[in-house]
Amino acid sequence: MKRLYNSQIKMIKSLQNVKGRSETGFFVAEGLKEVRELISSGIVIEMIVVDKNFDSSQIELKKGIELYEHNIESVTSMASSEGILAVARIPEPNKNEAFFRNRSRILGLFSISDPGNIGTLIRTARWFNLDGVILYGNCADIWSPKVLRSSMGAIFGIDFIKFSRFNDSREFLRNFYKISTYLHKINDYKCGSSKKKILFLGNEANGMDRTMEQEFDSNFRIGPEGGFESLNVSVAGGIIMNEIFNIQRGI
């Protein structure tokens, strides 16, 4: 098993921040489940690094993937290391036409800034078999270790596209039934016959932009049954996805 050079160690450490990922074009996935999902995804893996006591039979290496041994705790961001990480190439961004072709169940996120929320929402979207996620504005970097960890590897099985503004995606969404989640509006969502749906969730602090209200076909609002002010966006998103995209209910 190979040993890491100092330059490789430095590079892996740099992937904990946006600048390092931007300059190298790589990201780091930490933990056994995340690495397994990454291997299965088809994303190009540069290397896999394991502790000396890690049982390498737990992973199925594909041809061309280099395996290295190193003290994982010296390069990981995890409080408790599982003894394995992988460095992979950040996939090329999806092209507009290609992304929207043959998709019918999409999640749109407006400037969700917390990495844990982004990762959890992606994991939930994968659970409900959504086939795409749109990231608008200043969403947290989806290739950060915190997002990858909170998604539990689900991020490697769903496609993404980024837009600065909703207006940039309007033309591509013209055939979608668009569902907003404004807190100040009533819940007027009804199970429609539309086969193509997109659910939008807003920023943790400010919600959805009120100047865009006319862009949506209906609004889904969760009532505060217990009188509490609001739900975390990832919790609310999970509840709403269950109502809108749950296959078993035939919606």
Backbone hydrogen bonds, N-H to C=O, Kabsch-Sander energy under -0.5 kcal/mol:
donor,donor_aa,acceptor,acceptor_aa,energy
2,K,67,L,-1.4
4,L,69,E,-0.7
9,I,5,Y,-2.1
10,K,6,N,-2.4
11,M,7,S,-1.9
12,I,8,Q,-2.4
13,K,9,I,-2.2
14,S,10,K,-1.7
15,L,11,M,-0.8
15,L,12,I,-0.9
16,Q,13,K,-1.5
17,N,14,S,-1.6
20,G,14,S,-0.6
21,R,17,N,-1.9
22,S,18,V,-2.7
23,E,19,K,-2.5
24,T,20,G,-2.0
25,G,21,R,-2.3
27,F,88,A,-2.4
29,A,86,A,-2.8
31,G,84,I,-2.3
35,V,31,G,-2.2
36,R,32,L,-2.5
37,E,33,K,-2.4
38,L,34,E,-2.2
39,I,35,V,-2.6
40,S,36,R,-1.8
41,S,37,E,-0.8
41,S,38,L,-0.8
42,G,38,L,-0.7
43,I,38,L,-0.5
46,E,44,V,-0.5
46,E,87,V,-2.6
47,M,87,V,-1.7
48,I,66,E,-2.5
49,V,85,L,-2.9
50,V,68,Y,-2.5
51,D,83,G,-2.0
54,F,51,D,-1.4
56,S,54,F,-1.0
58,Q,55,D,-1.9
59,I,56,S,-1.4
61,L,59,I,-0.8
65,I,62,K,-1.8
66,E,46,E,-0.6
66,E,64,G,-0.6
68,Y,48,I,-3.0
69,E,2,K,-3.0
70,H,50,V,-2.4
72,I,70,H,-1.1
74,S,71,N,-1.6
75,V,72,I,-2.2
76,T,72,I,-1.5
85,L,49,V,-2.2
86,A,29,A,-2.6
87,V,47,M,-2.7
88,A,27,F,-2.5
88,A,86,A,-0.5
89,R,44,V,-2.9
90,I,25,G,-2.7
94,N,160,F,-0.6
99,F,95,K,-2.6
100,F,96,N,-1.8
101,R,97,E,-1.0
103,R,100,F,-1.3
106,I,197,K,-2.3
107,L,132,G,-2.1
108,G,199,L,-3.6
109,L,134,I,-2.9
110,F,201,L,-2.7
111,S,109,L,-0.8
111,S,136,Y,-2.4
113,S,111,S,-0.8
118,I,114,D,-2.2
119,G,115,P,-2.6
120,T,116,G,-2.3
121,L,117,N,-2.6
122,I,118,I,-2.2
123,R,119,G,-2.3
124,T,120,T,-2.4
125,A,121,L,-2.6
126,R,122,I,-2.2
127,W,123,R,-1.7
128,F,124,T,-2.0
129,N,126,R,-1.5
130,L,125,A,-2.8
131,D,105,R,-2.4
132,G,105,R,-0.8
133,V,159,D,-2.0
134,I,107,L,-3.0
135,L,161,I,-2.7
136,Y,109,L,-3.1
136,Y,134,I,-0.6
137,G,163,F,-1.5
139,C,137,G,-0.8
140,A,112,I,-2.5
144,S,141,D,-1.7
148,L,144,S,-2.4
149,R,145,P,-2.6
150,S,146,K,-2.2
151,S,147,V,-1.6
152,M,148,L,-0.6
152,M,149,R,-0.9
153,G,148,L,-1.3
154,A,151,S,-2.0
156,F,153,G,-1.5
157,G,154,A,-1.9
158,I,155,I,-0.9
161,I,133,V,-1.6
163,F,135,L,-2.4
168,D,165,R,-0.7
169,S,166,F,-2.2
170,R,166,F,-0.8
170,R,167,N,-0.5
172,F,169,S,-0.6
173,L,169,S,-1.2
173,L,170,R,-0.8
174,R,171,E,-1.0
176,F,173,L,-1.9
177,Y,196,K,-3.2
178,K,176,F,-0.8
179,I,177,Y,-0.5
179,I,198,I,-2.7
180,S,178,K,-0.5
180,S,218,S,-2.6
188,D,186,I,-1.0
188,D,219,N,-1.4
189,Y,219,N,-1.1
192,G,190,K,-0.9
197,K,104,S,-3.0
197,K,195,K,-0.6
198,I,177,Y,-2.2
199,L,106,I,-2.2
200,F,179,I,-2.7
201,L,108,G,-2.5
203,N,207,G,-1.5
207,G,203,N,-2.5
212,M,209,D,-1.6
213,E,210,R,-1.4
215,E,212,M,-2.6
216,F,213,E,-1.3
217,D,178,K,-2.3
218,S,178,K,-1.5
220,F,180,S,-2.8
221,R,219,N,-0.6
223,G,221,R,-0.5
225,E,223,G,-1.9
227,G,224,P,-1.5
236,A,232,N,-2.9
237,G,233,V,-2.5
238,G,234,S,-1.6
239,I,235,V,-2.0
240,I,236,A,-2.5
241,M,237,G,-2.6
242,N,238,G,-1.8
243,E,239,I,-1.4
244,I,240,I,-2.2
245,F,241,M,-2.9
246,N,242,N,-0.7
247,I,245,F,-0.6
249,R,246,N,-1.0
250,G,247,I,-2.2
251,I,246,N,-1.2
